[in-house]
Amino acid sequence: MQARSDVVDRRRVLRGLLAGVAALGALPALSGCSSPFAGVRLTLATGGTQGVYYNLGNALADVWQARLELDERPTVLSTAGSVDNLDRLANGIADLVFSQVDTAADQLVRTPPSDPRAPRALARIYDDVVHVVVPADFPAATLADLRGARVSVGAPDSGVRVIAERLLTAAGLSVATDFQALQLGINDSVEAMARHEIDAFFWSGGLPTRGVTELAALRPIRLLNLEDLITPVRAAFPAYAAGTVPAQSYGIPEPVSTLLVRNFLIVGAGMPDAQASALVEGLFAAQEQLAAVSPAALTIDLRAAIGTQPVPLHPGAERFFRDEKDP
């Protein structure tokens, strides 16, 4: 009987050991499923690779993968800009997009409120600065002086193109007849000016924009002063604000008056509230990493972030800001 009892005891110990081994083997799988967002796949539409959208988008993708414990890093798309991004959101190609306030407002009007892809803001992140870049030795002081020049007015599906046309109209110029218009994004505009193939280009982006900084290192540049156009453009389009490019930006000797354009991080109305809230939390938790890739991120602020009118905040973003205000 003693021998049989010893055998039973050994079997019990063996079963216990095997159960322990099995439990240990299951730990990685359990920990991998601990995040409610583990199976989420995200695509973020940004802009040209030399612009602020693209740099911030890649930094955010790294942060979100780590903080939300995503199985895969969000896919970061290089695009033509705001109009292209909003089209991708509407068509289900992108889950999150960067957009300027003007193009987002236009998209909002075109989309039924009940549509799950209707634009909803996660946060106002920073303000774009309108640039009209010319070589330092180009004989132009105002936008009206571009008549007859070779001018890039932005890529066809970009927010830059929208702003350029509004400014040119205010200046009494026609894209079709008053100069040689080219439709180039930031990357191609920078390269074309470096090769002396264009005389000016429009750009709307964070300050400083890496591509413009690199151009200034190759060829001295200036920014045209838009002071005479600010009042009429803002009267027609109140979403814009007056602003200034400080002296020494890109090596310019004097401050330049220009327009500022609020910039949003946007998702579809159908995104789950918990997911939207977690994305906003990651945005603010990662400000140090974002500022390391672009100084524009230094202006991301909790109080200013809710200023996304006329685009409504996503309910998940509202919950995040409410919890931050009343912990």
N, C-alpha and C positions, 0 to 999 in steps of 0.2 A: 504493500500500500504506500509505503514511504517513497518508493521509486516512482510510482505513478504520480504522486503528489508533486515530486520534483519536476517531472515532465510537464505537468499542467502549469506549474509556476514559471518554468522556462518559456513556455508558449505565451503565457500572459506578458512576460517581460519583452519577448520578441515582438508581439503585436503592438505593445506600447512604443517600442523603439521605431517600428515601421510607421506607426501613426505620427510620431514626432518628425520623422524624416519627411513624410508626405506633407505635413503642415509647414515645415521649413521650405520645401520646394514650392509651396503655393504662395509664400509671402510676396515674391516679386509681382506675381499676377494680381494679388490683392492690392498691393500698393499702387500698381499701374492703373487700377480701376477706382482709386480713391477720389479722383477729381470728377465732379459732375460734368466737366467739359472735355473729358478724355477723348471722346469720339468726335468732337467738333472739328470740322475742316473749314478754314477761313481763307478768303482771298481778298487782298487789299489793293485797290487801284490808286496809283500815286500820280506820277507825272514823268517828265524827262529826267534822265539819270544825273544831270547836272543841276537839278533844282532841289529845293528844300523838301518838297513832298516826298521825293524818292528816298532821300537820306533819312528823314524821320520815319518813313514807312518801314524801312529795314530795321531801324532801332526798335520800333514798336513791335515788329514781328518777333524779335528775340525776347523782348520783355513779356509779351503775351504768352508765348509758348511756355516760358518758365513759370510765370505767376498763375496761369490758368491750368498748368500741367497738361497742355495739349499733346496729343500723340505726335503731331507733325507741326513744324513751324508754319505759320501762315504764309501763303504764297503772295509775293509782292510783285505787282505788275507795273511795268513802265508804260505810261500812256501819253496821249496828247494833252491831257489836262482835265479841267473841271467838266466840260461838256461831255467829253468822252467817258469820264468816270461815272457820271450820272446815267449815261446810256447803259453802261455795263451793269450798274445797280438795277436799273429798270428791267434789263434783260436777264437778270439772274447770273451774270458772269462774275460779278464781284459782290461780296458781302459787306464790305466797308469801303468807303471812298473819301478822299479829300476833295473839298469843293469850296469855291468862293461863294460868298453870300448871294451875289447877283444871279449866277447861273443856277444855284440851288433854289432861289425864289422862283425863277422861271420854270424849273422842273416841277416845283410844288403846284403851281397853277395848272400844269398840264396833267397832273396825276390825281385820280379820284382819291379822296381821303380813306376810303375803305380798302384800297389796294395795299396788300402786304408789303409791296416794294415802294410805297410812297416814302419820300425822304423824311427821315427823322434824325435830329442832331444828337450826337453824344456829347459834344462840347464845342465851344469856340476855342480854338487852340492858339492862334496868333494872327496878326494882321499882315496881309500881303502889302507890298509897296510897289506902286506902278513905276516902272523904269522906261524911259525912252533913251536908249543908249546910242551915242554917236562917237566917232573918233574925236579925240581932243582937238584936232586941227580942222574939223569939218565946219564950214561957215554957216551955222544955223544956231539961232538963239531961242526960237520958239517953234512950236509944232507947225505953224504956218510956213516956216522957212524950209520945210521938207518938200515943198512943191518941186516936182521934177527929179527927186532923188530915188534911189533904190532902197526900198523900205520893207523889212519883214514885219508883218502885222500879226504874227502868231500862227500856230498850227490851226487847221480848219476846225477841229473839235475842241478847242481850248478856250478857257475863260479869258486868256490874253486877247484873243481875237474879238471877243465881245467888248472888252474895255477899249481896245484900239479903235474900233469902229465908232463907239460913242464919243471918244475924245476927238477923233478926226472930224466927225460931223459938227461938233461944237466949234472946231477951228475953221470950219468952212471948206474942208477938203473932202474929196471923193476918192475912195480906194480905187474905183474903176478908171478914173480919168486924170487925176492930178499927180500921180507918181507911179513908178514901177513897183507894184506890190508883189511881194513874195510871201508865201504861207509856210513859215519855218517855225519849228519848235525851238526851245532854248538851246539844245545841243547844236542844231544846224545853224542857228543864228550866230552863236558864238564862233563857230568854225568859219562861217562865211565872212564875218567882220575881220577875223584874224587874217583871212586871205585877201582882204580888200575887195570883196565881191558885193558888199552892201554898204550903204551909207548910214543906216539907222535900223534899230529894231526895238519893238515893244516887248516888254516882259513884266509880269506881275508875280512877285515871289517874296519870300522872306529876305530880310536884310541881315547879313550879306548873302547873296546867292553865289554858290561856289563857282558856277560857270562864268559869271561876270567878273568875279575876283581873279580867276585864272586868265581871262581875256585881258584885264587891266595890267597883268604882269607881262603880257606879250606886246600889248599896244596901248598907249595912253588913251583913255576914254573920258567922256563927259556924260552927264545926264541933262536932258533938256528940262528947263524950268516950266512947270505947268500952271503957274500962278494965275494966268489970265483965263484959264479954262475951268478952274475949280468951282467957281460959283455957278456958271450955267450947267455944268454936268451934274452937280449935286442938286440943283433945282429940279432937273429932270429925273435923276436917279438918287434918291435920298439914302440909299444903302451905302453909298461911298462917304468917306470922311476925308477932311483935309489933313495933310501930314507933311513931314519934312524928312529929307534924307540928310543926315548930319555931314558936315564938312569932314573930309579925309576918308569918307566911305569910297572905296575903289580908287582912292587917290585924288578925289575931286577937291578943289581948294575951298569952295564955298558951299554952304547948305543950299539945298534945292527943294522948292515947293512941289508937292505931288499929291496924289490921291492914295488913301489907304483903303484896303478891301478886307473885311473880316473873312476869316478862314475857318471852316468847320470840318469836323470828322463826322461823317454821315453814314447811317445804316438804313435798312428798310424797316418800315413800321412793324413788320411781322417777326422781327428778331425777338426771341424770348427775353423777358425782362431781366432775369438773373444773369444771362449772358451779357446783355448790354451794360448792366451795372458793373460786372466784373471787368469789362473792357475799359470803362471809364476809371475804375479804381486803379487798374494797371497803368493807365496813361499818367495819372498824377503821382503814382508811386515811383515812376521811372523818369521823373523830370531831370534828374542829374545825368542819366545816360543820354537822354534826348538832347540836352544842352551841349553835351560833348560832341555831338555830330552837327549841331546847328545852333548858334546863339539865338535864333528866333524862338526856340523852345523856352528861353528864360522868361518870356512874357506870358506863358501859360499860367493862368491864375484862377483859383477856385471862384472868386467873386465875379470875374469877367466871363468865366466859361459858360454861364447860363445865358449870356446875351446872344442868343441864336435867332432872334426874330428876323424875318417872319417864319423861319423854319421851326416847327415845334420840337421841343426836347423829347427824346424817346422816354417812355415811362420808367424804364430801367435806369436811365441817366437821372431822371427826376428823383428817383428813390435814393440814388447815391448822393446827390447834392443835398437832399433833405436830411439824410443821416449824418452827413458831414456838418451840417448847420446845427443839428440837434442831436448830438451823440448820446 
